[in-house]
Amino acid sequence: MAGMNSMSSLVRMVPLTLALCAGLALPAMVVAQDAKDAAPKAAEKAGPTLKVGDKAPDLTVSKWVKGEPVTGFEKGRVYVVEFWATWCGPCKTSIPHLTEVAKKFEKDGVKIIGVSVWERDQSKVAPFVEQMGDKMNYHVAMDDVPEGGKGNDGKMAKGWMTAAGQNGIPSAFIVGKQGTIEWIGHPMDGMDKVLGKVIDGTFDAKAEAERKAKEQEQQQKLNAAMRGGNFDEAFAMMDEAVKADPSLAPRYAMIKFQTLLMRKKDEAAAYAHGAKIVDNEIKGESQMLNGMAWMIVDGPGIKDRDLDLALKAAGKANELTGNKDAQILDTLAKVHFLKGDAAKAVEIQELAIKSNTEKEMEADLKKALDEYQAAKDGKK
């Protein structure tokens, strides 16, 4: 089948229910299980032990890959500790953003620290950071994983991520001037705004802790409904949550789309919902739009693939990214191919290859191009 490999396919579909299970606010993320490192379940059952307002744990890393080592949290200085992995597509999207944040708040003395966790192969971290170059221009370190241990056995993974009940990456922690955790969330989910308030002393950490606790309680109920197959009940909860916090609309709109399409198997309802949100809730979200399109063209077990909707979603995603995102271009090419326009698929796939900066994607992009070219030439 033309298209990306299974991991890339998984990453494209992460904008959906995996994000719900991870309890995170943005679609562009992956969960620990994607790395074949099952996230510890004990913390989930007992609830997080590291919360907003708590003293930040130590920085226990094995190696500083970029930037001067940060040995601790200085009083009066603000820090961002962000967790990522080399195999995590959404993390790669957030890395340039973190570089922008580092530059924006450099005058305020903010230090951005990226810690690689849940790695399958620790030897890939340093080359990855080197390849990123100026796109990853902040302090970068590797987790301290015991010899023979798995990625989630690392001291930072346990002491920060697992302790805080964070099962998805990228995840960021803002450490305030007193060395306490002020905020936990996705680095591209309003972190900049919060960071500014933490710096000038106007951020209400207590209110944030209360909001986070309420959000986690609601999330647990929602997850329970989803796991139990009570989808209509879950949808009603989502609607109520969006009324209280409109910023959740894109996330829940996408979760509902995948649930209808992949779990409830109501393709008609899924496509009707998709046609609505593509022009409303997710119209400005390139990764969500791409996730929708890819699920339609590549999701397993779908009987009727709405290629017109996929084309609209992928086309909007491509416009938003200026015709420069290789993964989105690859999706768009596949849609055109499935619609019978091999020539257009070849044209777009060639652009995807030209735009690609990820070495691990090269073979899959070329394989897809070969298939499209063969169809264009009438060889198959």
ZIVENPE-V262494 format. One record per helix or strand of 3 or more residues. SS is the DSSP state (H for helix, E for strand). FROM is the first residue (numbers start at 1). LEN is the number of residues. If there is no record, write none. Layout:
ss: (SS/SS)
from: (FROM/FROM)
len: (LEN/LEN)
This chain:
ss: (H/H/H/H/E/E/H/H/E/H/E/H/H/E/E/H/H/H/H/H/H/H/H/H/H)
from: (6/17/32/42/61/79/89/106/111/124/139/151/155/171/180/191/205/231/246/267/286/307/326/342/359)
len: (8/6/4/5/6/6/16/3/6/13/5/3/8/5/6/10/23/14/18/11/13/14/13/14/18)
